[in-house]
């Protein structure tokens, strides 16, 4: 079982979500999606995975959360997860559609899956291989090959909101290191590096929780990163 599926499997699931987050699994062509609520992290999770991932365990899949996280997960084949799995993490703000949760639509004419995130942006995937095609309000570049040297294989440029790049790591979530760093980039391309413990809470059970709602994030950045355009 890969790192992303492990994360989903061991969450404390509850139906008492604060946002619209019913549990479901859907499969169309080569793509599977799953939505579930995590009571332990108080978040809704939406994953997009290729259905043939089990064949050689070389694949890329994705997860969005109501915290604004967009995780790109890579599996490089069989073996110890510390050497054969990796993740890249991005957070997008503001989360104006938080209470509505995620919405999705299968466009069978175009063979696309359209997932609308809590920021209101549409993430578009082709359904034969669960391949990310585009992100609304951003330019996205997706590598053809799944390999460690391309840092997860997804780069996001010119996001017309606020983007937090949590970086890339082998065998773990990149933001799992409290002493590590992440980088905010605003819509004008200005950046500000922060230490992870400034923006994430680390629980004894291993959860990594983003500390701020949108108003408190804006207040934090006005002091910590005053050169950034917020929202």
N, CA, C and O of each residue as an XYZ file, in Angstrom:
924
protein
N       0.854     -1.200      0.000
C       0.000      0.000      0.000
C       0.882      1.238      0.000
O       1.836      1.314      0.774
N       0.577      2.222     -0.865
C       1.458      3.376     -0.983
C       1.222      4.392      0.120
O       0.270      4.278      0.892
N       2.100      5.391      0.188
C       2.076      6.378      1.251
C       0.762      7.136      1.291
O       0.220      7.357      2.374
N       0.232      7.542      0.139
C      -1.012      8.291      0.112
C      -2.166      7.437      0.612
O      -2.985      7.915      1.397
N      -2.250      6.175      0.174
C      -3.322      5.302      0.632
C      -3.179      4.981      2.114
O      -4.183      4.824      2.810
N      -1.940      4.880      2.608
C      -1.745      4.712      4.038
C      -2.314      5.892      4.809
O      -2.956      5.716      5.845
N      -2.078      7.081      4.307
C      -2.578      8.281      4.953
C      -4.092      8.249      5.035
O      -4.667      8.581      6.072
N      -4.745      7.849      3.944
C      -6.200      7.787      3.924
C      -6.717      6.675      4.814
O      -7.735      6.850      5.484
N      -6.040      5.536      4.838
C      -6.542      4.363      5.551
C      -6.545      4.550      7.060
O      -7.415      4.004      7.739
N      -5.593      5.309      7.607
C      -5.468      5.406      9.048
C      -6.036      6.690      9.633
O      -5.770      7.017     10.790
N      -6.810      7.414      8.850
C      -7.471      8.602      9.368
C      -8.651      8.211     10.245
O      -9.266      7.164     10.047
N      -8.962      9.072     11.224
C     -10.136      8.867     12.074
C     -11.330      9.469     11.355
O     -11.471     10.691     11.317
N     -12.197      8.635     10.782
C     -13.267      9.102      9.923
C     -14.527      9.367     10.742
O     -14.868      8.593     11.636
N     -15.214     10.462     10.435
C     -16.460     10.819     11.113
C     -17.428     11.393     10.104
O     -17.008     11.997      9.116
N     -18.721     11.214     10.336
C     -19.726     11.797      9.460
C     -20.103     13.202      9.887
O     -20.857     13.876      9.185
N     -19.597     13.656     11.021
C     -19.992     14.953     11.555
C     -19.084     16.055     11.023
O     -18.436     16.761     11.796
N     -19.039     16.197      9.719
C     -18.170     17.186      9.097
C     -18.749     18.582      9.230
O     -19.968     18.750      9.267
N     -17.879     19.588      9.301
C     -18.315     20.971      9.359
C     -18.596     21.523      7.969
O     -19.202     22.585      7.829
N     -18.163     20.815      6.957
C     -18.435     21.212      5.596
C     -19.125     20.051      4.893
O     -19.248     18.960      5.449
N     -19.571     20.293      3.677
C     -20.243     19.241      2.918
C     -19.196     18.257      2.419
O     -18.489     18.538      1.451
N     -19.093     17.100      3.077
C     -18.032     16.141      2.752
C     -18.539     14.709      2.896
O     -18.044     13.970      3.747
N     -19.519     14.300      2.082
C     -19.986     12.914      2.155
C     -18.934     11.950      1.611
O     -18.185     12.284      0.692
N     -18.890     10.753      2.190
C     -17.962      9.736      1.703
C     -18.468      9.144      0.392
O     -19.655      8.849      0.256
N     -17.557      8.970     -0.580
C     -17.893      8.238     -1.802
C     -16.623      7.786     -2.500
O     -15.538      8.321     -2.273
N     -16.788      6.787     -3.353
C     -15.752      6.339     -4.285
C     -16.412      6.227     -5.650
O     -17.491      5.649     -5.778
N     -15.758      6.786     -6.682
C     -16.262      6.679     -8.051
C     -15.119      6.268     -8.975
O     -13.962      6.628     -8.758
N     -15.470      5.506    -10.008
C     -14.470      5.049    -10.975
C     -15.016      5.274    -12.388
O     -16.127      4.854    -12.711
N     -14.228      5.934    -13.210
C     -14.560      6.129    -14.616
C     -13.299      5.884    -15.430
O     -12.264      6.504    -15.183
N     -13.386      4.982    -16.399
C     -12.234      4.636    -17.238
C     -11.027      4.317    -16.351
O     -11.096      3.413    -15.519
N      -9.928      5.046    -16.521
C      -8.710      4.742    -15.772
C      -8.529      5.549    -14.512
O      -7.433      5.571    -13.952
N      -9.582      6.224    -14.041
C      -9.449      7.123    -12.893
C     -10.387      6.715    -11.759
O     -11.550      6.385    -11.992
N      -9.874      6.741    -10.542
C     -10.696      6.563     -9.347
C     -10.607      7.808     -8.492
O      -9.521      8.353     -8.300
N     -11.751      8.271     -7.970
C     -11.762      9.366     -7.019
C     -12.378      8.881     -5.716
O     -13.214      7.977     -5.711
N     -11.959      9.488     -4.614
C     -12.480      9.136     -3.301
C     -12.549     10.401     -2.458
O     -11.634     11.223     -2.480
N     -13.640     10.549     -1.716
C     -13.771     11.661     -0.784
C     -14.081     11.112      0.599
O     -14.868     10.174      0.729
N     -13.469     11.686      1.639
C     -13.758     11.279      3.009
C     -13.406     12.406      3.974
O     -12.646     13.319      3.653
N     -13.981     12.307      5.155
C     -13.780     13.309      6.203
C     -12.841     12.773      7.270
O     -13.000     11.638      7.719
N     -11.862     13.573      7.683
C     -10.955     13.215      8.769
C     -11.305     14.042      9.998
O     -11.116     15.259     10.010
N     -11.816     13.379     11.035
C     -12.131     14.084     12.275
C     -10.863     14.515     12.997
O     -10.848     15.559     13.649
N      -9.795     13.722     12.888
C      -8.562     14.022     13.621
C      -7.913     15.307     13.136
O      -7.343     16.056     13.929
N      -7.999     15.568     11.830
C      -7.412     16.801     11.283
C      -8.474     17.806     10.898
O      -8.149     18.888     10.407
N      -9.759     17.468     11.113
C     -10.867     18.377     10.828
C     -10.839     18.838      9.377
O     -11.008     20.024      9.090
N     -10.624     17.893      8.463
C     -10.468     18.228      7.045
C     -11.207     17.230      6.166
O     -11.434     16.078      6.539
N     -11.575     17.716      4.986
C     -12.130     16.871      3.941
C     -11.014     16.531      2.957
O     -10.241     17.404      2.564
N     -10.931     15.253      2.559
C      -9.905     14.778      1.642
C     -10.562     14.318      0.341
O     -11.583     13.629      0.354
N      -9.954     14.715     -0.790
C     -10.439     14.310     -2.113
C      -9.236     13.815     -2.900
O      -8.330     14.593     -3.197
N      -9.215     12.508     -3.247
C      -8.067     11.941     -3.954
C      -8.423     11.562     -5.382
O      -9.561     11.195     -5.676
N      -7.431     11.656     -6.268
C      -7.566     11.309     -7.682
C      -6.420     10.365     -8.019
O      -5.252     10.738     -7.907
N      -6.754      9.131     -8.434
C      -5.723      8.117     -8.618
C      -5.926      7.341     -9.908
O      -7.063      7.137    -10.334
N      -4.829      6.901    -10.543
C      -4.943      6.002    -11.706
C      -5.335      4.603    -11.248
O      -4.788      4.098    -10.268
N      -6.268      3.979    -11.941
C      -6.762      2.666    -11.520
C      -5.768      1.536    -11.781
O      -5.900      0.454    -11.209
N      -4.783      1.772    -12.630
C      -3.800      0.724    -12.925
C      -2.520      0.889    -12.101
O      -1.482      0.325    -12.446
N      -2.596      1.660    -11.016
C      -1.401      1.929    -10.214
C      -0.762      0.664     -9.674
O       0.452      0.617     -9.475
N      -1.567     -0.363     -9.434
C      -1.069     -1.599     -8.830
C      -0.189     -2.413     -9.783
O       0.531     -3.305     -9.336
N      -0.233     -2.126    -11.073
C       0.438     -2.985    -12.054
C       1.943     -3.031    -11.817
O       2.510     -4.112    -11.660
N       2.594     -1.877    -11.789
C       4.036     -1.852    -11.545
C       4.428     -0.910    -10.410
O       5.611     -0.726    -10.121
N       3.416     -0.313     -9.768
C       3.634      0.628     -8.657
C       4.466      1.838     -9.068
O       5.113      2.465     -8.230
N       4.448      2.163    -10.362
C       5.083      3.396    -10.835
C       3.963      4.305    -11.332
O       3.379      4.061    -12.388
N       3.671      5.340    -10.574
C       2.528      6.195    -10.918
C       2.598      7.503    -10.134
O       3.413      7.667     -9.226
N       1.718      8.425    -10.515
C       1.552      9.705     -9.826
C       0.064      9.871     -9.531
O      -0.766      9.684    -10.420
N      -0.283     10.220     -8.290
C      -1.669     10.556     -8.003
C      -1.732     11.803     -7.129
O      -0.703     12.382     -6.781
N      -2.944     12.207     -6.782
C      -3.150     13.545     -6.233
C      -4.152     13.513     -5.084
O      -5.029     12.650     -5.035
N      -4.012     14.461     -4.165
C      -4.989     14.640     -3.110
C      -5.182     16.119     -2.817
O      -4.211     16.869     -2.710
N      -6.438     16.537     -2.687
C      -6.778     17.886     -2.256
C      -7.455     17.794     -0.901
O      -8.169     16.830     -0.623
N      -7.233     18.803     -0.047
C      -7.917     18.844      1.237
C      -8.575     20.206      1.422
O      -8.254     21.174      0.732
N      -9.514     20.254      2.382
C     -10.224     21.504      2.629
C      -9.342     22.554      3.274
O      -9.745     23.715      3.353
N      -8.146     22.190      3.742
C      -7.171     23.178      4.217
C      -6.550     23.969      3.065
O      -5.862     24.966      3.288
N      -6.797     23.518      1.836
C      -6.191     24.150      0.677
C      -5.004     23.391      0.138
O      -4.349     23.846     -0.800
N      -4.710     22.220      0.726
C      -3.568     21.416      0.281
C      -3.843     20.756     -1.066
O      -4.934     20.240     -1.311
N      -2.839     20.783     -1.930
C      -2.804     19.975     -3.143
C      -1.526     19.157     -3.071
O      -0.433     19.685     -3.274
N      -1.663     17.855     -2.779
C      -0.505     16.976     -2.663
C      -0.328     16.155     -3.937
O      -1.276     15.554     -4.441
N       0.892     16.140     -4.442
C       1.263     15.307     -5.581
C       2.078     14.147     -5.041
O       3.173     14.347     -4.517
N       1.552     12.933     -5.165
C       2.222     11.750     -4.644
C       2.827     10.956     -5.794
O       2.187     10.773     -6.829
N       4.059     10.484     -5.615
C       4.745      9.659     -6.612
C       5.142      8.321     -6.011
O       5.621      8.259     -4.879
N       4.944      7.250     -6.772
C       5.447      5.928     -6.410
C       6.402      5.479     -7.504
O       6.086      5.575     -8.690
N       7.578      4.986     -7.102
C       8.625      4.645     -8.059
C       8.840      3.136     -8.206
O       9.847      2.696     -8.761
N       7.885      2.351     -7.705
C       8.010      0.901     -7.822
C       8.039      0.226     -6.467
O       7.786      0.853     -5.438
N       8.351     -1.067     -6.478
C       8.371     -1.854     -5.250
C       9.599     -1.523     -4.407
O      10.635     -1.099     -4.918
N       9.448     -1.731     -3.097
C      10.586     -1.522     -2.209
C      10.212     -0.688     -0.998
O       9.049     -0.336     -0.802
N      11.207     -0.380     -0.194
C      10.998      0.413      1.010
C      10.442      1.783      0.649
O      10.956      2.448     -0.250
N       9.373      2.212      1.361
C       8.709      3.469      1.017
C       9.610      4.691      1.166
O       9.383      5.712      0.516
N      10.623      4.594      2.010
C      11.529      5.730      2.178
C      12.327      6.003      0.913
O      12.831      7.109      0.721
N      12.445      4.989      0.038
C      13.204      5.140     -1.199
C      12.341      5.060     -2.462
O      12.801      5.407     -3.549
N      11.092      4.603     -2.323
C      10.261      4.383     -3.519
C       8.995      5.239     -3.549
O       8.165      5.075     -4.443
N       8.834      6.144     -2.592
C       7.694      7.063     -2.611
C       8.179      8.480     -2.341
O       9.242      8.687     -1.757
N       7.388      9.445     -2.774
C       7.731     10.845     -2.560
C       6.484     11.705     -2.710
O       5.487     11.276     -3.291
N       6.551     12.912     -2.186
C       5.408     13.823     -2.279
C       5.877     15.258     -2.447
O       6.930     15.654     -1.948
N       5.070     16.019     -3.158
C       5.228     17.476     -3.294
C       3.941     18.108     -2.779
O       2.850     17.634     -3.097
N       4.053     19.166     -1.994
C       2.873     19.794     -1.400
C       2.763     21.262     -1.785
O       3.732     22.019     -1.732
N       1.553     21.638     -2.172
C       1.194     23.025     -2.421
C      -0.066     23.350     -1.624
O      -0.927     22.489     -1.443
N      -0.174     24.587     -1.148
C      -1.414     25.081     -0.549
C      -1.860     26.307     -1.340
O      -1.038     27.134     -1.734
N      -3.175     26.419     -1.571
C      -3.715     27.553     -2.313
C      -4.715     28.317     -1.452
O      -5.476     27.725     -0.687
N      -4.701     29.638     -1.589
C      -5.557     30.529     -0.805
C      -6.067     31.661     -1.710
O      -5.470     31.930     -2.752
N      -7.174     32.331     -1.317
C      -8.021     32.085     -0.150
C      -9.005     30.949     -0.390
O      -9.300     30.605     -1.535
N      -9.511     30.369      0.694
C     -10.410     29.216      0.625
C     -11.863     29.684      0.751
O     -12.554     29.368      1.720
N     -12.299     30.434     -0.237
C     -13.599     31.095     -0.185
C     -14.766     30.112     -0.220
O     -15.854     30.425      0.264
N     -14.548     28.932     -0.786
C     -15.620     27.935     -0.915
C     -15.516     26.849      0.151
O     -15.978     25.730     -0.071
N     -14.921     27.155      1.300
C     -14.660     26.134      2.308
C     -15.920     25.359      2.703
O     -15.914     24.128      2.714
N     -16.989     26.071      3.025
C     -18.193     25.388      3.522
C     -18.848     24.523      2.454
O     -19.524     23.547      2.782
N     -18.662     24.860      1.197
C     -19.244     24.066      0.106
C     -18.457     22.785     -0.154
O     -18.976     21.846     -0.759
N     -17.218     22.746      0.297
C     -16.398     21.574      0.048
C     -16.011     21.466     -1.421
O     -15.914     22.469     -2.127
N     -15.792     20.224     -1.871
C     -15.386     19.972     -3.252
C     -16.604     19.613     -4.108
O     -17.566     19.010     -3.631
N     -16.535     19.994     -5.361
C     -17.503     19.508     -6.338
C     -16.727     18.905     -7.496
O     -15.577     19.272     -7.740
N     -17.358     17.978     -8.209
C     -16.674     17.372     -9.359
C     -17.677     17.021    -10.441
O     -18.875     16.876    -10.195
N     -17.150     16.892    -11.636
C     -17.981     16.551    -12.794
C     -17.146     15.745    -13.778
O     -15.996     16.086    -14.058
N     -17.740     14.662    -14.306
C     -17.099     13.872    -15.356
C     -17.604     14.376    -16.705
O     -18.804     14.326    -16.974
N     -16.705     14.858    -17.547
C     -17.054     15.296    -18.905
C     -16.679     14.172    -19.857
O     -15.521     14.043    -20.254
N     -17.666     13.359    -20.220
C     -17.377     12.180    -21.032
C     -17.030     12.529    -22.466
O     -16.318     11.771    -23.125
N     -17.512     13.654    -22.965
C     -17.173     14.057    -24.332
C     -15.696     14.396    -24.460
O     -15.065     14.075    -25.467
N     -15.143     15.047    -23.435
C     -13.741     15.438    -23.456
C     -12.846     14.448    -22.705
O     -11.629     14.630    -22.661
N     -13.435     13.405    -22.114
C     -12.687     12.453    -21.289
C     -11.928     13.171    -20.187
O     -10.731     12.953    -19.995
N     -12.640     14.033    -19.464
C     -12.032     14.833    -18.409
C     -12.809     14.704    -17.098
O     -14.020     14.481    -17.084
N     -12.080     14.850    -16.019
C     -12.646     15.019    -14.685
C     -12.347     16.439    -14.244
O     -11.194     16.869    -14.275
N     -13.379     17.176    -13.833
C     -13.204     18.539    -13.352
C     -13.512     18.570    -11.866
O     -14.641     18.295    -11.459
N     -12.515     18.902    -11.053
C     -12.677     18.991     -9.605
C     -12.530     20.452     -9.199
O     -11.514     21.084     -9.488
N     -13.546     20.984     -8.528
C     -13.480     22.363     -8.045
C     -13.062     22.345     -6.585
O     -13.716     21.714     -5.755
N     -11.974     23.033     -6.271
C     -11.392     23.004     -4.931
C     -12.057     24.032     -4.023
O     -12.963     24.753     -4.440
N     -11.596     24.089     -2.776
C     -12.172     25.030     -1.815
C     -11.792     26.479     -2.128
O     -12.364     27.400     -1.544
N     -10.848     26.696     -3.028
C     -10.557     28.055     -3.484
C     -11.451     28.453     -4.656
O     -11.435     29.607     -5.085
N     -12.225     27.509     -5.171
C     -13.069     27.771     -6.331
C     -12.378     27.499     -7.647
O     -12.982     27.661     -8.708
N     -11.106     27.083     -7.598
C     -10.358     26.792     -8.820
C     -10.669     25.391     -9.323
O     -10.882     24.468     -8.536
N     -10.693     25.242    -10.635
C     -10.955     23.947    -11.243
C      -9.645     23.243    -11.580
O      -8.778     23.801    -12.252
N      -9.518     22.009    -11.101
C      -8.394     21.137    -11.419
C      -8.918     20.129    -12.446
O      -9.875     19.404    -12.177
N      -8.293     20.088    -13.611
C      -8.796     19.261    -14.699
C      -7.839     18.106    -14.965
O      -6.638     18.307    -15.146
N      -8.390     16.892    -14.986
C      -7.627     15.667    -15.191
C      -8.192     14.918    -16.395
O      -9.404     14.916    -16.611
N      -7.312     14.275    -17.189
C      -7.827     13.364    -18.205
C      -8.086     12.027    -17.522
O      -7.339     11.630    -16.628
N      -9.149     11.328    -17.944
C      -9.632     10.192    -17.175
C      -8.998      8.853    -17.549
O      -9.202      7.869    -16.838
N      -8.240      8.787    -18.636
C      -7.639      7.503    -19.001
C      -6.523      7.109    -18.043
O      -6.354      5.930    -17.732
N      -5.756      8.102    -17.574
C      -4.621      7.815    -16.691
C      -4.594      8.705    -15.445
O      -3.597      8.726    -14.723
N      -5.683      9.442    -15.189
C      -5.722     10.381    -14.064
C      -4.588     11.395    -14.157
O      -3.952     11.721    -13.154
N      -4.343     11.885    -15.353
C      -3.247     12.821    -15.615
C      -3.736     14.256    -15.437
O      -4.744     14.643    -16.028
N      -3.035     15.044    -14.633
C      -3.384     16.450    -14.439
C      -3.121     17.245    -15.713
O      -2.010     17.238    -16.242
N      -4.156     17.931    -16.199
C      -4.027     18.714    -17.426
C      -3.854     20.205    -17.149
O      -3.041     20.866    -17.795
N      -4.613     20.737    -16.193
C      -4.547     22.177    -15.961
C      -5.125     22.529    -14.601
O      -5.861     21.748    -13.998
N      -4.777     23.719    -14.131
C      -5.339     24.300    -12.916
C      -5.793     25.706    -13.264
O      -5.027     26.499    -13.813
N      -7.031     26.007    -12.945
C      -7.560     27.334    -13.239
C      -6.759     28.397    -12.483
O      -6.329     28.174    -11.351
N      -6.569     29.536    -13.113
C      -5.838     30.685    -12.555
C      -4.362     30.395    -12.328
O      -3.715     31.059    -11.518
N      -3.819     29.394    -13.048
C      -2.394     29.084    -12.908
C      -1.899     28.432    -14.187
O      -2.681     27.932    -14.996
N      -0.584     28.449    -14.352
C       0.052     27.662    -15.404
C       0.713     26.470    -14.735
O       1.520     26.632    -13.820
N       0.369     25.272    -15.193
C       0.909     24.071    -14.571
C       1.717     23.282    -15.596
O       1.304     23.137    -16.747
N       2.866     22.776    -15.170
C       3.721     21.943    -16.013
C       3.842     20.574    -15.342
O       4.261     20.468    -14.190
N       3.469     19.534    -16.082
C       3.485     18.177    -15.544
C       4.494     17.338    -16.324
O       4.409     17.242    -17.548
N       5.440     16.737    -15.623
C       6.466     15.907    -16.264
C       5.846     14.624    -16.797
O       4.920     14.076    -16.200
N       6.362     14.153    -17.920
C       5.865     12.911    -18.504
C       6.253     11.697    -17.669
O       5.502     10.725    -17.599
N       7.418     11.747    -17.039
C       7.941     10.574    -16.349
C       7.832     10.718    -14.834
O       7.948     11.814    -14.286
N       7.608      9.598    -14.179
C       7.564      9.550    -12.718
C       8.934      9.123    -12.238
O       9.293      7.949    -12.326
N       9.704     10.082    -11.726
C      11.076      9.818    -11.302
C      11.478     10.834    -10.234
O      10.994     11.966    -10.256
N      12.354     10.452     -9.301
C      12.684     11.326     -8.182
C      13.295     12.662     -8.579
O      13.094     13.658     -7.884
N      14.025     12.704     -9.664
C      14.770     13.920     -9.977
C      13.892     15.081    -10.419
O      14.378     16.209    -10.499
N      12.597     14.841    -10.713
C      11.752     15.965    -11.137
C      10.861     16.486    -10.012
O       9.876     17.175    -10.279
N      11.188     16.173     -8.764
C      10.539     16.751     -7.578
C       9.012     16.608     -7.610
O       8.287     17.573     -7.366
N       8.544     15.425     -7.905
C       7.120     15.168     -7.928
C       6.483     15.324     -9.286
O       5.386     14.821     -9.533
N       7.184     16.032    -10.180
C       6.740     16.136    -11.565
C       5.676     17.170    -11.850
O       5.160     17.213    -12.967
N       5.323     18.012    -10.881
C       4.322     19.056    -11.091
C       4.869     20.385    -10.588
O       5.316     20.488     -9.445
N       4.833     21.391    -11.438
C       5.213     22.748    -11.056
C       4.051     23.692    -11.352
O       3.426     23.603    -12.409
N       3.766     24.593    -10.420
C       2.670     25.550    -10.554
C       3.263     26.950    -10.644
O       4.030     27.368     -9.777
N       2.899     27.665    -11.698
C       3.406     29.018    -11.923
C       2.250     30.009    -12.050
O       1.162     29.663    -12.510
N       2.512     31.254    -11.631
C       1.579     32.367    -11.867
C       0.188     32.117    -11.310
O      -0.803     32.508    -11.927
N       0.101     31.473    -10.154
C      -1.208     31.280     -9.542
C      -1.769     32.633     -9.133
O      -1.100     33.403     -8.444
N      -2.988     32.921     -9.553
C      -3.572     34.237     -9.313
C      -4.349     34.290     -8.001
O      -5.474     34.785     -7.934
N      -3.722     33.775     -6.989
C      -4.173     33.845     -5.606
C      -2.907     33.852     -4.781
O      -1.935     34.516     -5.142
N      -2.904     33.124     -3.680
C      -1.700     32.985     -2.872
C      -1.337     31.507     -2.818
O      -2.180     30.670     -2.495
N      -0.087     31.185     -3.132
C       0.392     29.801     -3.197
C       1.459     29.585     -2.129
O       2.365     30.403     -1.969
N       1.343     28.477     -1.400
C       2.396     28.060     -0.468
C       2.981     26.756     -0.971
O       2.279     25.749     -1.062
N       4.271     26.770     -1.301
C       4.967     25.580     -1.782
C       5.661     24.927     -0.590
O       6.620     25.468     -0.040
N       5.153     23.736     -0.195
C       5.739     23.029      0.943
C       6.952     22.204      0.590
O       7.586     21.622      1.470
N       7.290     22.145     -0.712
C       8.485     21.439     -1.127
C       8.240     19.980     -1.474
O       7.102     19.539     -1.630
N       9.336     19.244     -1.590
C       9.349     17.849     -2.041
C      10.152     17.022     -1.044
O      11.157     17.488     -0.507
N       9.701     15.789     -0.800
C      10.453     14.907      0.102
C      10.214     13.456     -0.279
O       9.144     13.097     -0.770
N      11.215     12.634     -0.050
C      11.114     11.200     -0.272
C      10.572     10.530      0.990
O      11.026     10.817      2.098
N       9.596      9.636      0.813
C       9.135      8.784      1.894
C       8.315      9.436      2.980
O       8.000      8.783      3.975
N       7.957     10.697      2.831
C       7.192     11.398      3.864
C       6.554     12.644      3.270
O       6.860     13.043      2.146
N       5.658     13.253      4.049
C       5.103     14.538      3.633
C       6.181     15.611      3.776
O       6.846     15.652      4.811
N       6.381     16.477      2.792
C       7.436     17.482      2.873
C       7.320     18.393      4.087
O       8.335     18.813      4.642
N       6.097     18.704      4.506
C       5.917     19.613      5.638
C       5.985     18.906      6.986
O       5.745     19.536      8.016
N       6.306     17.619      7.006
C       6.369     16.882      8.269
C       7.534     17.311      9.147
O       7.553     17.005     10.339
N       8.497     18.009      8.583
C       9.622     18.539      9.360
C       9.282     19.940      9.845
O       9.182     20.868      9.043
N       9.106     20.099     11.149
C       8.751     21.407     11.708
C       9.847     22.437     11.488
O       9.572     23.634     11.406
N      11.080     21.979     11.393
C      12.205     22.900     11.207
C      12.473     23.191      9.732
O      13.326     24.017      9.409
N      11.756     22.522      8.843
C      11.915     22.787      7.422
C      11.271     24.106      7.034
O      10.777     24.842      7.888
N      11.281     24.398      5.746
C      10.737     25.684      5.298
C       9.794     25.498      4.118
O       9.889     24.524      3.372
N       8.891     26.446      3.968
C       7.960     26.521      2.852
C       7.980     27.945      2.324
O       8.423     28.865      3.012
N       7.496     28.126      1.092
C       7.605     29.433      0.440
C       6.240     29.898     -0.051
O       5.573     29.203     -0.818
N       5.833     31.083      0.400
C       4.640     31.737     -0.122
C       5.010     32.493     -1.400
O       6.065     33.122     -1.477
N       4.122     32.421     -2.404
C       4.275     33.230     -3.622
C       2.944     33.906     -3.899
O       1.906     33.246     -3.939
N       2.968     35.224     -4.092
C       1.716     35.927     -4.360
C       1.454     36.010     -5.859
O       2.246     35.518     -6.662
N       0.349     36.630     -6.229
C      -0.050     36.690     -7.630
C       0.899     37.507     -8.492
O       0.868     37.409     -9.718
N       1.747     38.318     -7.851
C       2.720     39.131     -8.583
C       4.091     38.465     -8.677
O       5.019     39.023     -9.263
N       4.212     37.278     -8.103
C       5.481     36.557     -8.160
C       6.422     36.845     -7.004
O       7.532     36.314     -6.974
N       6.007     37.673     -6.048
C       6.849     37.934     -4.883
C       6.781     36.752     -3.923
O       5.739     36.112     -3.782
N       7.904     36.471     -3.265
C       7.990     35.294     -2.408
C       8.372     35.656     -0.976
O       8.929     36.721     -0.710
N       8.053     34.731     -0.057
C       8.441     34.878      1.344
C       8.604     33.486      1.929
O       7.662     32.694      1.919
N       9.797     33.178      2.440
C      10.069     31.870      3.039
C       9.720     31.907      4.529
O      10.054     32.857      5.237
N       9.043     30.857      4.986
C       8.697     30.737      6.402
C       9.143     29.369      6.915
O       9.271     28.418      6.143
N       9.377     29.281      8.209
C       9.655     27.990      8.832
C       8.334     27.245      9.026
O       7.324     27.854      9.378
N       8.340     25.960      8.802
C       7.090     25.198      8.856
C       6.356     25.347     10.183
O       5.128     25.424     10.193
N       7.070     25.388     11.293
C       6.392     25.495     12.576
C       5.646     26.820     12.733
O       4.790     26.944     13.609
N       5.960     27.812     11.894
C       5.232     29.070     11.951
C       3.805     28.941     11.422
O       2.911     29.676     11.842
N       3.600     28.006     10.501
C       2.299     27.929      9.836
C       1.587     26.589     10.014
O       0.414     26.465      9.661
N       2.282     25.580     10.558
C       1.675     24.266     10.767
C       1.713     23.877     12.239
O       2.650     24.208     12.966
N       0.670     23.166     12.659
C       0.602     22.583     13.997
C       0.885     21.091     13.868
O       0.349     20.428     12.980
N       1.723     20.565     14.752
C       2.108     19.157     14.725
C       1.539     18.465     15.963
O       1.880     18.822     17.090
N       0.667     17.471     15.749
C       0.023     16.789     16.868
C       0.797     15.541     17.253
O       1.620     15.048     16.482
N       0.527     15.030     18.454
C       1.202     13.826     18.940
C       0.833     12.599     18.128
O       1.575     11.617     18.121
N      -0.320     12.639     17.434
C      -0.745     11.503     16.614
C      -0.173     11.556     15.201
O      -0.442     10.672     14.388
N       0.612     12.585     14.907
C       1.279     12.673     13.615
C       0.583     13.526     12.579
O       1.049     13.620     11.443
N      -0.539     14.158     12.950
C      -1.231     15.031     12.002
C      -0.455     16.327     11.795
O       0.183     16.839     12.716
N      -0.521     16.844     10.585
C       0.069     18.134     10.236
C      -1.090     19.040      9.862
O      -1.751     18.805      8.850
N      -1.351     20.066     10.652
C      -2.545     20.882     10.482
C      -2.144     22.327     10.219
O      -1.373     22.916     10.977
N      -2.680     22.896      9.124
C      -2.409     24.301      8.841
C      -3.071     25.161      9.919
O      -4.245     24.961     10.228
N      -2.343     26.102     10.488
C      -2.787     26.828     11.672
C      -3.909     27.836     11.426
O      -4.707     28.100     12.326
N      -3.979     28.402     10.222
C      -4.759     29.614     10.042
C      -6.006     29.428      9.191
O      -5.997     28.676      8.216
N      -7.097     30.129      9.569
C      -8.167     30.355      8.619
C      -7.750     31.565      7.780
O      -6.705     32.161      8.040
N      -8.539     31.929      6.794
C      -8.100     32.981      5.878
C      -7.880     34.337      6.562
O      -6.856     34.969      6.304
N      -8.791     34.812      7.421
C      -8.542     36.112      8.071
C      -7.279     36.118      8.928
O      -6.522     37.089      8.898
N      -7.038     35.042      9.699
C      -5.839     35.015     10.546
C      -4.572     34.834      9.719
O      -3.508     35.316     10.106
N      -4.676     34.140      8.580
C      -3.519     34.023      7.688
C      -3.153     35.393      7.126
O      -1.979     35.759      7.069
N      -4.159     36.136      6.717
C      -3.901     37.474      6.173
C      -3.224     38.359      7.216
O      -2.287     39.092      6.900
N      -3.698     38.288      8.453
C      -3.106     39.081      9.531
C      -1.668     38.658      9.786
O      -0.799     39.510      9.971
N      -1.400     37.340      9.798
C      -0.045     36.834      9.996
C       0.895     37.325      8.901
O       2.008     37.768      9.188
N       0.453     37.247      7.649
C       1.319     37.620      6.535
C       1.575     39.122      6.484
O       2.644     39.549      6.048
N       0.624     39.917      6.915
C       0.827     41.359      6.906
C       1.976     41.768      7.815
O       2.630     42.786      7.591
N       2.212     40.958      8.848
C       3.332     41.213      9.762
C       4.585     40.458      9.331
O       5.678     41.023      9.292
N       4.418     39.175      9.007
C       5.565     38.303      8.702
C       6.107     38.511      7.304
O       7.319     38.448      7.096
N       5.230     38.758      6.342
C       5.629     38.912      4.932
C       4.921     40.130      4.335
O       4.085     39.979      3.444
N       5.240     41.322      4.810
C       4.481     42.508      4.417
C       4.582     42.864      2.942
O       3.753     43.627      2.445
N       5.571     42.336      2.225
C       5.705     42.660      0.807
C       4.737     41.871     -0.068
O       4.568     42.192     -1.244
N       4.095     40.834      0.494
C       3.210     39.992     -0.307
C       1.836     40.640     -0.469
O       1.318     41.270      0.453
N       1.262     40.473     -1.651
C      -0.134     40.803     -1.860
C      -0.943     39.630     -1.311
O      -0.705     38.483     -1.689
N      -1.894     39.908     -0.427
C      -2.666     38.822      0.173
C      -4.011     38.681     -0.547
O      -4.035     38.363     -1.736
N      -5.104     38.907      0.134
C      -6.411     38.736     -0.494
C      -7.456     39.489      0.318
O      -8.636     39.480     -0.033
